[in-house]
Amino acid sequence: MTVKELIEKLKEFPHAGLSAAIFWKKRKNLNIYADQDNIKAVTKIVNGGFNGLNDTYKNGKLFSIGRTTYLHRAKEGLKNVS
């Protein structure tokens, strides 16, 4: 399999989810920040900086859309997962 083919495969289910889970698991400190709802810290670890964070914050206040929406959706989806 070529690198290009692998990249295309990672865009599809279930490979996209699996790669995200592996990424998360290898960075154990992500859970510490995620449990605190610290979007800035998680963004920095995942993106290597604050890329896209301006889409979440405006005038120093956290929008109720964007990353926070995804955060709350993920928490709802994970409530019944052990």
SVG drawing of the C-alpha trace seen along z (x, -y; Angstrom):
<svg xmlns="http://www.w3.org/2000/svg" viewBox="-26 -41 30 43">
<polyline fill="none" stroke="black" stroke-width="0.4" points="0.0,0.0 1.3,-3.4 1.4,-6.4 -1.3,-8.1 -3.5,-5.0 -3.0,-4.8 -4.0,-8.5 -7.2,-7.9 -8.0,-4.8 -7.6,-6.9 -10.3,-9.2 -12.9,-6.5 -14.7,-4.6 -13.5,-2.7 -9.9,-3.7 -10.5,-7.4 -11.9,-6.6 -9.2,-4.0 -6.4,-6.4 -7.9,-9.1 -8.2,-6.7 -4.6,-5.5 -3.4,-9.1 -5.4,-9.9 -4.2,-6.8 -0.5,-7.6 -0.9,-11.0 -2.2,-10.1 -2.1,-13.6 -4.9,-14.5 -7.4,-13.0 -6.3,-15.2 -7.1,-18.3 -10.2,-16.8 -11.7,-15.9 -11.2,-19.6 -12.9,-20.7 -9.6,-22.6 -10.1,-23.1 -6.9,-25.3 -4.6,-22.7 -6.1,-19.9 -5.9,-22.0 -2.3,-22.8 -1.4,-19.1 -3.4,-17.9 -2.5,-20.6 1.0,-21.4 -0.2,-25.0 -3.4,-27.0 -4.3,-26.5 -8.0,-27.1 -8.5,-28.3 -9.6,-31.7 -12.6,-30.0 -13.6,-29.0 -12.8,-32.2 -13.8,-35.7 -13.1,-38.7 -11.7,-36.3 -15.0,-34.5 -15.7,-30.9 -18.3,-30.5 -21.1,-28.0 -20.5,-26.7 -17.5,-25.1 -15.2,-23.0 -17.5,-23.3 -20.3,-21.8 -18.2,-18.9 -17.0,-18.6 -20.5,-18.4 -21.6,-15.9 -18.7,-13.7 -19.5,-13.7 -23.1,-12.8 -22.0,-10.0 -19.6,-8.6 -21.9,-8.6 -22.8,-4.9 -19.4,-3.7 -17.4,-1.9"/>
</svg>
